[in-house]
Amino acid sequence: MPVYRYEALGAGGQRSSGTLEAESVQDARRVLRDQNLHVTGLASATYAERKGITLSSLWRGRGRNPVLLEAVTRQLAVLLENEIKLTDALGIAMEDVSDKRFLNMLRDIRDRVASGISVADALEPYEGTFGHMYISMVRVGETAGNLPEVLRKMAEHLREQATRRGQVATVMIYPIIMVVVAIGAVTYLMTSVLPKIRDLLLSAGTELPLPTRILMGFYGFSSHYWPLMIIAAVACVVGLITLLKTKRGHHFWDTQVLRVPVLGDVIRKQQTVLFTSTLRTLLASGVRMADCMAVLLETSNNTLVRETINDLQESVIRGSDVSTVLRRSPIIPKSVAHMVAVGEQSGELEQVLGRMSQSLNQEVEISVARLNALLQPVMILVVASIVGFIVAAVMLPIFKMSSSIG
């Protein structure tokens, strides 16, 4: 049976669009009239529309752009606070978006809202972009009638997340650059310098120093078995990724990383900041504690934190307090659990979580600076040692030959 794509207006002027099966165009119009819809556009559906391949399904699962999402969310909050209609606010926000996929997504959301669908339901097909927490907060904001305030809190939360990611990226930039430089220097020395003097060293007939023998042995092995070395490296990477995808492997990794000096402290504090700031944002937006636990499970990828949240979920259902479970957590500091207990007893848990988040975030910045200061000399020492060893292995026999000739 033919499939048609339609656009129509409802009795209240709401826009509606979709597809339907009908024997002919006339039958399609009749079906839509029976649904009290005034047809404004009707055409044969494309192959993608007949197969159910929509913009929503194509977008679902795509990674989010936190910076763009934060900017649009903050702009929507400001526009709604100035009593601009939501569909108009979405239209204004679209004018400043240059990303075509994000623009099409906003346009689709605006059309859904204009047809009478709630904002949270309009966001559901794009959960891969907005996240479960975002949609849950929007739903609560719509129900409570404080959507602008909720969007402002969400924008602040997104900015905090972007800042934390930036801290991690800052730490990783220097080691990555140094590793690339080291690989480039070693590759150049091994492929350009060493082959040119290899025959000279072998023809001299003199006993080669130990560093030179080690380097020559590694060069001979790598030149003959480089395909196996590449396969082994790829196998190690794939094996590590596969291991981390398993629950036991991921748990083992998260546990061992915490034991690394300095780095473990940074990760512990970052995970605690993420937990406290997210919980504070959810509670401030009016989300019930039991629902907060479900959202926190969606936003955390650390197995130790997820175990703590699972315990919290069961505790909240039983009516117990949050601080008791946090005291047993292997990753949340005991000081945080004590502060949460104070917040629960005073009825100011949201404010206490906010103050803890700010304090811990400052500690994270200090820890990241310490880690960065520690990594720089260590990486310089490692790269200098590798390059120095190769240079020594090449130059020592040359100096020995020169002294014997002289």
Buried (B, 14 or more C-beta within 10 A) or exposed (E): EBBBBBBBBBEEEBBBBBBBEBEEBEBBBEBBEEEEBEBEEBEEBEEEBBEEEBBBEBBBEEEBBBEBBBBBBBBBBBBBBEEBEBBEBBBBBBEEBEEEBBBBBBBBBBBBBBBEBBBBBBBBBBBEBBBBBBBBBBBBBBEEEBBBBBBBBBBBBBBBBBEBEEBBEEBEEBBEEBEEEBEEBBEEBBEEEBEEBBEEBEEBEEEBBEBBEEBBEBBEEEEEEEEEEEEEEEEEEEEEEEEEEEEEBBBBBBBEBBEEEBBBBBBBBBBBBBBBBBBBBBBBBBBEBEBBBBBBBBBBEBBBBBBBBBBBBEBBEEEEBBBBBBEEBEBBBEEBBEBBBEBBEEEEBBBBBBBBBBBBBEBBBEBBEEBBEBBEEEBEEBBEEBBEBBBBBBBBBBEBBEEEEE
